[in-house]
Amino acid sequence: MRIFRIIILILLSLSFSVSLESCSKFQQSKRQEAQRRRQFEKEKKQRDREAEKAYKEALDRHYAIQDDNTQQMMKQTARKSQLNRDHKKEGFFKRLFAPKQRKTKPHRIEK
C-alpha cells in the first residue's frame, strides 16, 4: 500500500515537471515568433518610408526639370484638380462597406 503511494507521488511529480518543461518551450517559441513578427513589421515600415521618400524625390526632380511656364501650369492644374476633388463623394464600395453613422436622438428641452 505504501509502495503504491510512493509510485503515484513519483509519477505525479514527473508528469508535473514534464508539463512545466513543455509549457516553457511553447512559451519560448511563441516569444520568438512574436519577436520575428515585430522585426518584420519594423522592416516593412522602413521599406515603406524609403519608398515614399524615393517617390517624393522623383516628383521633385521631375518638377525641377521643367521650365518656369510649365511649373506654373503644373501648380495651377494641381490646384484645380484638388478643388474639383474636394466636393466629391467617397467611392461606391467605400460608402457601401463603411460603418454606418448612428443617428443621435434629438435633445428635447422639457418645460
N, C-alpha and C positions, 0 to 999 in steps of 0.2 A: 504494500500500500504506500509506504513511504517512498519507494523507488519510483512509483508512478508519478507522485507529486514532483519529485526531483526532475524526472524526464519531461514532464509537462512544463515546469518552470524553465528548463533549459530550452525547450522548443519555442516557448513564448518569447524568451529573451532573444533568441536567434532570429525569429521572424520579425521582431520589432527592430532589431539592428539592421537587418537586410532591407526592410521597408524604408527606414530612415536614409540609408545609403542611396537607394534608388530614387527617392524624392530629391535628395540633394543633387544627384546627377541630372535629373529632369530640370531642376531649377537652374543649374548652370547652363544647360543647353538653351533654355528659354531666355536666359540673360544674354547669352552670346547672340542669339537670333535677334533680340531687340537691339543690341549694340550694332549688329550688321545693318539692320533696318535704318537706325539713326544715321549711320555713316553714309548709307546710300542716299537718304533724303538730303543730307548735307551736301554731298557731291552734286546731286541733281539741282539744288538751289544755286550752287556755284556755277554750274554749266548754264543755267537759265540766265543768271546775271551777266555772264560773259557774252552770251548770245545777244542779249538785249543791248549791251554796250557796243558790240560789233555792229549791230543794226543801226544804232544811233550815229556811230562814226561814219558808216556808209552813207546815211542820209546827209550828214553834214558835208561830207566830201562831195557828194552829188550837187548839193546846193552851192558849194564854193566854186565849183567848176563853171557854173552858169554866169552869163554876163548880167549887168545891172538891170536891164529891162526884163530879162527872163526871171530874175529873182523877185522883182516887184510883181510880175504877173503870177508867179507861184504863190506869193503871200496872199494876193487878192483871191486866187482860186481856193486856197486853203480856208480863208475866212468865209467865203461864200458857202463852201461845202459844209463847214461847221454850222453856220446859221441854218442851212437847209436841213441838216441832220437833227438839230436840237428839238424841233417840234414834232418829230415823227414818233409813232408808237414803237414799242418793242416788237420783235418778230412774232409771228403767229405761234410758233411752238414754244417760245419763251413765255408768252402770255398764257398759253394753254396749260403748261406744266408748272407755272409759278404757283406758290401757295396763295390761296385766296385771302384777300383782306377781309377781316371781320368787321362788320358794321357795329358801331358802338350804339348803345341805347341813348336816345336824346335825354339830356338832363332837364327835367321839368322842375320848375320852381313852384312849389305849392304855397298857397297863401294861408 
